[in-house]
Each structure stands twice: as structure tokens, then as C-alpha cells.
Amino acid sequence: MSQEPIAPELLKNRDVLEEIARHQWIESEKAGRDVGFDAAAEDWLKRFSKVWMDYHLPEQKSKVSQSAEAVSPKAKSRKAKSYF
């Protein structure tokens, strides 16, 4: 997935660690047991990291999307044929 290379960088961010700790507490309360930091981090990265980055790190998102545009070819624009 595209999130995996970004995950180590995100885990260096103190705000992300606070979000994961909050997520760990919520998920542990739901489960009735401690789910552990690693499981909570993996779940948070899968479910919420993209939205969090879009909101908190828009400049990094634009860098990632620019590099993705450079790699992926653009689709050709075609007009629909009219038979009338």
C-alpha cells in the first residue's frame, strides 16, 4: 500500500503518536482489554492516516500526488461519438 513507506515518517510525529494512543484507548475500551500499541498503530495507519495527512500535512500530500502524477501516464481525453 502507499501508506507503508510513509508510516515510519508519520510515527516520528508527536501528534500522530498522540492520535494512536487515543485510538489505542478507544479500541481497548471497545474490546474490554488492552489491544496494544502495535495493533492500534497498524489499525490507525490503515484507517485514519490518509485523512489525518490530508488535514494536517497538506503540503506533504501535494508532494506525494505530484510524484504519483509523474509516474502514472495521463489518460487521453476523447469526446464521445455522436450518431445523430
N, C-alpha and C positions, 0 to 999 in steps of 0.2 A: 504494500500500500504506500501511498505517497506520504503518509504521516510518519512512517518509521524513521527515515533519515532525519526528520525534524525533531523527533522525540527527545534525543539527547540534548539538543539545544533548548527545548522547552523545559526540560527538567532542571536546567540551571537557573530558571527564572523563579524568584521567590514567590511571586504572585501565583504562578502555576502550582507550586508546591502547596500553597495555602488552599487553592481550589481542590487539589487532590485530597488533602487532609480532610476538608469539609465533605467531599464526596465519600471518602472512606467512612466517616462518621455516619452519614446518611445511610449508606448501603449496609453498614454494620447494624444499625438500628432496625432496618427492614429485615435483615436476616436473623436477628437475635443473637448474633455472635460477631466477633471481630473478623472482618474479611481480609485484613492485612493490607499494608501499603502497596505492595507489588500488584496485587489483584485490583485494588482500587485505581492505581495509576494506569494499568493496562486498560481497564474499563473506561476511565475518564478520557484517555487518549483516543480511544476508538469512538466514543460517543460525543464528546464535547470539545475536543481540541480545535477542530476546524472552525467552529462558531466562535470560540474564545479568541483564536488568532484573528479572525475577520474583524472582531470588535476591538481588541486590544493592540493588535500589531498590523494595522492595515498596510504599512509600508513594506513589511516582510511579505505580505500576501501579494502585493503588486510585483515584487521581485520574483516570487515563485511563479506567478502567472505569466510574466514576461519570458522567463526561461522556458516555460512549457509551450508558449506560443512559438518560440524559436525552434523548438524540436518538432512540434507537430505541424504538418502541412495544412494550409488553409483550404477549405472546401471551395470549389469554384461556384460562383453564383450563376444560376441559369434561370431564365424566365420560363414560365410554364407555356407549353404549346397550346394554342387555341385552334380548335377545329371548327369554329363558327365564323 
